[in-house]
Amino acid sequence: MTSCEMLLWKRIRKGQLHVLFFRQFPILDYVVDFYAKEIGLAIEVDGTSHDHMLEDSHRQQRIEKLGVQFIRFTNKEILENLDGVVDELTDMINNYS
């Protein structure tokens, strides 16, 4: 787990957002950073590398075909605006309910 993933994990683990997230969760033949099974929400934390953008997009499309909602945050977003990231996740979760 990267340092940015760890920062986010500390804010979403143990049902802090009223849903249970799992980390490093397998879906198909991939592993997403975080996943809330009860609402079908996958979270990915993207680093600075653009080397895997096409591969990541293909993977996301395959997972979304299963009905999984996907949201991505960059390391920069987490480092510079963690509260905003958590607020965005909270809004998504509340809109699901």
C-alpha positions, 0 to 999 in steps of 0.5 A, a space after each residue: 500500500 502506498 503512502 497516499 493509499 494509507 492516508 485515505 485508508 485511515 479515513 475510510 476504514 472501519 465503517 467511518 463513512 457508514 459503509 465497509 471498505 475492503 482494501 486490495 480487493 480482487 474483482 475479475 482478474 484485477 485488484 482494486 485499491 478499495 472496494 465497498 461491496 454493499 454499494 458496489 463502489 471501487 476506489 483507485 488511487 493513481 500515482 504520477 505515472 502515465 505509463 499505465 493509463 490505457 491499461 487502467 482505463 481498460 481494466 476500469 471498463 471491464 469492472 464497470 460492466 459488472 455494475 461497479 461504480 468507479 472513482 479515481 483520485 490522484 496522489 496529489 488530490 489526496 495529499 493536498 485535499 484529503 478532506 475534499 476527497 473524503 467529502 466527495 466519497 461521502 456525497 457518493 455514498 449518501 447519493 447511493 442510499 
